[in-house]
Structure formats: C-alpha cells, structure tokens
C-alpha cells in the first residue's frame, strides 16, 4: 500500500501564493540596469537623426523662413516636400528625423518636424525635442569650489578633493575634469595657453569623466598643477571652466 498525502489549499492560501508568483515574475522581467555615462551617450547618439539632422542647426529654424532658407539651413526633409492635395489644409508637417530616448520602461520618440504652409511652403511651426539653450550648446560653465586658486597642498599622500557646483540640463549631465602640469617658470603663460586650448598635450596628466560634481586626484610629486572642468550631455559639450593652479609643496 502506498501512502499518499494530499494537501488542500484554502482560498486565502491560493491568493497569497498567486500574489507572490506575480511579484516574482514582475521583478524578474523588469529589472533596470544602470549604464555607464559613456554607454548611454553612445546609445543616444546611435538613435539620433534618421535624416542626419544636426540639432544645433535645426534649433535655428524659425517660423517665417522661406522654403529656400529652410533647405539652405538644414537641407531637405526625409521624404521631401509634398503638400497634400485638396483645399482643406493650410499647413502640413515634414519629418527631419527623431531621437529615441531609451528609457528602460518607456522608450519615447522625440521628433524633429517642421510645419510648412500649403500656399508657399514657408515655415509656420517647428517641433524639436529640446529647448534652445540645450541645442545651442549653452550648458552652464561649472563654478569651481575647491581647491582654491593658488592653493598649496602640504599633506601626504597628496590626494586632492576637486569640487564644483553641479550643472543642470534636460539630459543627464556628466563632467570632464582635466589635470595638467604647469611649468614653474611660465605658469601664468600656461594658464593662458590652457584657457585658449594651446597647452602642449604632453602636459596633460589625467582626464576623468564623472556623473557627480567632485573627484579625487593623487598628485604625483612636487610641482604646480592646473585643473579645469566642463559639463557635457549625450549631445553637446559645454564650455570649460576657469583654470585654477594648485601647488604641491611636499
């Protein structure tokens, strides 16, 4: 004789088990993985502009432009300019591409479109994903906090905490911080040359990209160092901050 055990599940127990099963399936299927800023930036650029649109150029399109001015600025739209037949429409839309923001749960297309008059094909409306300051490369200049200009580093090891005020944009902001060596005999000229982008590449010590407004560098050996920061998003790079000098005396 074989002994069999039968377990009867009551209705409350069944509901409880079904609830746990649903939660497990939901969490296993909807896990959100964070991506490094460089990966997100690459993905965003890959999704950009089916029609090879330049966002900064597109931001200059304004209502009232003629068809010739539009074509001269951003070229033809993806499917050309073909006004609808019939007399019921006063304007129509043409597509210049779209940017798909790859949100883990809600990917959303953000189009670049222009509304044209059916009468003379002049621009009557413009639709774009971002506001003008973002498209026109006007990310704010990071305001440096510490270390102050002409600070002396007298501790050892020479880890220095570099900080600046955060910048804000409609897209995720990352920061690039550069550390350069300065020649003691020409340090003031080096500050000017770095601000003008003319400092010799061999003087670049390190460059870090971070998503937070601070980073720590270890200064190797005695000497004078220059540092600066700029903000960037997936589409544009902002202007560099002021250049500050730090003196490592130890």
TORKOL-539815 format. One record per residue (C-alpha): residue number from 1; residue in three letters; chain; z negated, y, x negated. Coordinates in steps of 0.1 Angstrom, whole numbers. Layout:
N
<site NUM; ala; A; <Z; Y; X>>
...
This chain:
250
<site 1; unk; A; <0; 0; 0>>
<site 2; unk; A; <9; 34; -13>>
<site 3; unk; A; <-15; 62; -8>>
<site 4; unk; A; <2; 94; 3>>
<site 5; unk; A; <-14; 128; 5>>
<site 6; unk; A; <0; 153; 30>>
<site 7; unk; A; <-9; 190; 26>>
<site 8; unk; A; <-5; 210; 57>>
<site 9; unk; A; <2; 247; 51>>
<site 10; unk; A; <-11; 271; 77>>
<site 11; unk; A; <9; 301; 87>>
<site 12; unk; A; <-12; 326; 67>>
<site 13; unk; A; <-7; 305; 36>>
<site 14; unk; A; <30; 303; 41>>
<site 15; unk; A; <34; 340; 44>>
<site 16; unk; A; <12; 345; 13>>
<site 17; unk; A; <34; 322; -7>>
<site 18; unk; A; <67; 337; 5>>
<site 19; unk; A; <54; 371; -4>>
<site 20; unk; A; <46; 360; -40>>
<site 21; unk; A; <81; 344; -43>>
<site 22; unk; A; <98; 376; -31>>
<site 23; unk; A; <78; 397; -56>>
<site 24; unk; A; <87; 373; -85>>
<site 25; unk; A; <124; 375; -76>>
<site 26; unk; A; <123; 412; -74>>
<site 27; unk; A; <107; 418; -107>>
<site 28; unk; A; <129; 392; -125>>
<site 29; unk; A; <161; 407; -112>>
<site 30; unk; A; <152; 444; -115>>
<site 31; unk; A; <138; 447; -150>>
<site 32; unk; A; <147; 481; -166>>
<site 33; unk; A; <153; 480; -203>>
<site 34; unk; A; <149; 512; -222>>
<site 35; unk; A; <179; 520; -245>>
<site 36; unk; A; <177; 539; -278>>
<site 37; unk; A; <189; 575; -275>>
<site 38; unk; A; <220; 568; -297>>
<site 39; unk; A; <229; 539; -274>>
<site 40; unk; A; <226; 560; -243>>
<site 41; unk; A; <246; 587; -259>>
<site 42; unk; A; <274; 563; -267>>
<site 43; unk; A; <274; 548; -232>>
<site 44; unk; A; <276; 582; -216>>
<site 45; unk; A; <305; 592; -238>>
<site 46; unk; A; <323; 559; -231>>
<site 47; unk; A; <320; 566; -194>>
<site 48; unk; A; <334; 601; -197>>
<site 49; unk; A; <366; 616; -185>>
<site 50; unk; A; <392; 591; -174>>
<site 51; unk; A; <416; 620; -176>>
<site 52; unk; A; <403; 630; -211>>
<site 53; unk; A; <387; 662; -198>>
<site 54; unk; A; <369; 685; -222>>
<site 55; unk; A; <336; 696; -204>>
<site 56; unk; A; <333; 729; -222>>
<site 57; unk; A; <369; 738; -214>>
<site 58; unk; A; <365; 726; -178>>
<site 59; unk; A; <335; 750; -174>>
<site 60; unk; A; <359; 779; -179>>
<site 61; unk; A; <379; 771; -148>>
<site 62; unk; A; <372; 797; -122>>
<site 63; unk; A; <383; 804; -86>>
<site 64; unk; A; <412; 828; -85>>
<site 65; unk; A; <430; 813; -115>>
<site 66; unk; A; <467; 807; -111>>
<site 67; unk; A; <483; 772; -114>>
<site 68; unk; A; <497; 782; -148>>
<site 69; unk; A; <463; 794; -161>>
<site 70; unk; A; <447; 762; -149>>
<site 71; unk; A; <473; 740; -167>>
<site 72; unk; A; <471; 761; -198>>
<site 73; unk; A; <433; 757; -199>>
<site 74; unk; A; <427; 720; -190>>
<site 75; unk; A; <462; 705; -186>>
<site 76; unk; A; <474; 686; -155>>
<site 77; unk; A; <451; 665; -134>>
<site 78; unk; A; <451; 627; -134>>
<site 79; unk; A; <476; 623; -106>>
<site 80; unk; A; <495; 655; -109>>
<site 81; unk; A; <495; 684; -83>>
<site 82; unk; A; <509; 673; -50>>
<site 83; unk; A; <500; 694; -20>>
<site 84; unk; A; <495; 675; 13>>
<site 85; unk; A; <523; 677; 38>>
<site 86; unk; A; <518; 694; 71>>
<site 87; unk; A; <504; 727; 81>>
<site 88; unk; A; <468; 717; 88>>
<site 89; unk; A; <454; 721; 53>>
<site 90; unk; A; <447; 753; 34>>
<site 91; unk; A; <434; 736; 2>>
<site 92; unk; A; <433; 702; -15>>
<site 93; unk; A; <414; 685; -43>>
<site 94; unk; A; <428; 672; -76>>
<site 95; unk; A; <408; 650; -100>>
<site 96; unk; A; <403; 655; -137>>
<site 97; unk; A; <380; 625; -143>>
<site 98; unk; A; <344; 616; -138>>
<site 99; unk; A; <313; 610; -157>>
<site 100; unk; A; <293; 579; -146>>
<site 101; unk; A; <256; 582; -153>>
<site 102; unk; A; <245; 546; -159>>
<site 103; unk; A; <211; 547; -142>>
<site 104; unk; A; <196; 512; -141>>
<site 105; unk; A; <192; 512; -103>>
<site 106; unk; A; <215; 539; -90>>
<site 107; unk; A; <246; 545; -112>>
<site 108; unk; A; <263; 576; -98>>
<site 109; unk; A; <298; 590; -105>>
<site 110; unk; A; <299; 628; -112>>
<site 111; unk; A; <334; 641; -108>>
<site 112; unk; A; <354; 669; -123>>
<site 113; unk; A; <375; 682; -95>>
<site 114; unk; A; <394; 714; -87>>
<site 115; unk; A; <403; 727; -52>>
<site 116; unk; A; <438; 743; -50>>
<site 117; unk; A; <454; 764; -24>>
<site 118; unk; A; <482; 748; -5>>
<site 119; unk; A; <500; 781; -4>>
<site 120; unk; A; <504; 788; -42>>
<site 121; unk; A; <483; 762; -60>>
<site 122; unk; A; <458; 787; -72>>
<site 123; unk; A; <422; 776; -78>>
<site 124; unk; A; <399; 781; -48>>
<site 125; unk; A; <370; 758; -58>>
<site 126; unk; A; <356; 739; -88>>
<site 127; unk; A; <333; 708; -88>>
<site 128; unk; A; <316; 697; -120>>
<site 129; unk; A; <286; 676; -129>>
<site 130; unk; A; <266; 701; -148>>
<site 131; unk; A; <256; 738; -148>>
<site 132; unk; A; <274; 762; -171>>
<site 133; unk; A; <247; 766; -198>>
<site 134; unk; A; <248; 729; -205>>
<site 135; unk; A; <286; 727; -206>>
<site 136; unk; A; <290; 759; -227>>
<site 137; unk; A; <268; 745; -255>>
<site 138; unk; A; <238; 767; -247>>
<site 139; unk; A; <210; 744; -254>>
<site 140; unk; A; <180; 765; -264>>
<site 141; unk; A; <171; 769; -301>>
<site 142; unk; A; <140; 749; -309>>
<site 143; unk; A; <110; 771; -317>>
<site 144; unk; A; <93; 757; -348>>
<site 145; unk; A; <55; 753; -347>>
<site 146; unk; A; <41; 736; -378>>
<site 147; unk; A; <41; 737; -408>>
<site 148; unk; A; <45; 775; -410>>
<site 149; unk; A; <70; 792; -433>>
<site 150; unk; A; <59; 791; -469>>
<site 151; unk; A; <31; 766; -462>>
<site 152; unk; A; <15; 748; -492>>
<site 153; unk; A; <9; 711; -489>>
<site 154; unk; A; <-21; 703; -510>>
<site 155; unk; A; <-32; 668; -497>>
<site 156; unk; A; <-22; 634; -509>>
<site 157; unk; A; <-4; 613; -497>>
<site 158; unk; A; <20; 641; -488>>
<site 159; unk; A; <26; 632; -451>>
<site 160; unk; A; <35; 663; -432>>
<site 161; unk; A; <35; 666; -394>>
<site 162; unk; A; <65; 686; -383>>
<site 163; unk; A; <63; 700; -347>>
<site 164; unk; A; <83; 723; -325>>
<site 165; unk; A; <84; 733; -288>>
<site 166; unk; A; <104; 710; -265>>
<site 167; unk; A; <138; 720; -251>>
<site 168; unk; A; <149; 712; -216>>
<site 169; unk; A; <183; 702; -201>>
<site 170; unk; A; <199; 684; -172>>
<site 171; unk; A; <204; 654; -195>>
<site 172; unk; A; <179; 636; -218>>
<site 173; unk; A; <172; 657; -249>>
<site 174; unk; A; <169; 643; -284>>
<site 175; unk; A; <161; 662; -316>>
<site 176; unk; A; <176; 661; -351>>
<site 177; unk; A; <153; 672; -379>>
<site 178; unk; A; <166; 677; -414>>
<site 179; unk; A; <147; 679; -446>>
<site 180; unk; A; <163; 695; -477>>
<site 181; unk; A; <152; 701; -513>>
<site 182; unk; A; <152; 737; -524>>
<site 183; unk; A; <158; 749; -560>>
<site 184; unk; A; <127; 769; -570>>
<site 185; unk; A; <149; 794; -590>>
<site 186; unk; A; <171; 800; -560>>
<site 187; unk; A; <150; 791; -530>>
<site 188; unk; A; <158; 822; -510>>
<site 189; unk; A; <195; 817; -516>>
<site 190; unk; A; <191; 781; -505>>
<site 191; unk; A; <175; 792; -472>>
<site 192; unk; A; <205; 814; -465>>
<site 193; unk; A; <231; 788; -476>>
<site 194; unk; A; <214; 762; -453>>
<site 195; unk; A; <215; 785; -423>>
<site 196; unk; A; <252; 791; -430>>
<site 197; unk; A; <258; 753; -435>>
<site 198; unk; A; <268; 758; -471>>
<site 199; unk; A; <240; 740; -489>>
<site 200; unk; A; <251; 712; -512>>
<site 201; unk; A; <250; 678; -494>>
<site 202; unk; A; <231; 662; -523>>
<site 203; unk; A; <201; 684; -515>>
<site 204; unk; A; <197; 666; -481>>
<site 205; unk; A; <166; 644; -484>>
<site 206; unk; A; <164; 629; -449>>
<site 207; unk; A; <175; 633; -413>>
<site 208; unk; A; <157; 618; -383>>
<site 209; unk; A; <167; 617; -346>>
<site 210; unk; A; <137; 615; -322>>
<site 211; unk; A; <131; 619; -285>>
<site 212; unk; A; <98; 637; -289>>
<site 213; unk; A; <92; 672; -304>>
<site 214; unk; A; <74; 660; -336>>
<site 215; unk; A; <79; 637; -365>>
<site 216; unk; A; <61; 629; -398>>
<site 217; unk; A; <78; 630; -432>>
<site 218; unk; A; <64; 620; -465>>
<site 219; unk; A; <73; 645; -492>>
<site 220; unk; A; <80; 627; -524>>
<site 221; unk; A; <68; 645; -555>>
<site 222; unk; A; <62; 682; -562>>
<site 223; unk; A; <87; 707; -551>>
<site 224; unk; A; <99; 730; -524>>
<site 225; unk; A; <114; 717; -492>>
<site 226; unk; A; <135; 732; -463>>
<site 227; unk; A; <134; 720; -428>>
<site 228; unk; A; <151; 728; -395>>
<site 229; unk; A; <156; 712; -360>>
<site 230; unk; A; <182; 712; -333>>
<site 231; unk; A; <184; 697; -298>>
<site 232; unk; A; <212; 675; -285>>
<site 233; unk; A; <222; 657; -254>>
<site 234; unk; A; <247; 629; -248>>
<site 235; unk; A; <275; 656; -245>>
<site 236; unk; A; <266; 685; -267>>
<site 237; unk; A; <246; 697; -298>>
<site 238; unk; A; <226; 728; -297>>
<site 239; unk; A; <222; 754; -324>>
<site 240; unk; A; <199; 749; -354>>
<site 241; unk; A; <165; 765; -355>>
<site 242; unk; A; <154; 789; -382>>
<site 243; unk; A; <150; 774; -417>>
<site 244; unk; A; <114; 771; -430>>
<site 245; unk; A; <102; 765; -465>>
<site 246; unk; A; <73; 741; -474>>
<site 247; unk; A; <58; 740; -509>>
<site 248; unk; A; <43; 707; -521>>
<site 249; unk; A; <19; 717; -549>>
<site 250; unk; A; <3; 683; -556>>
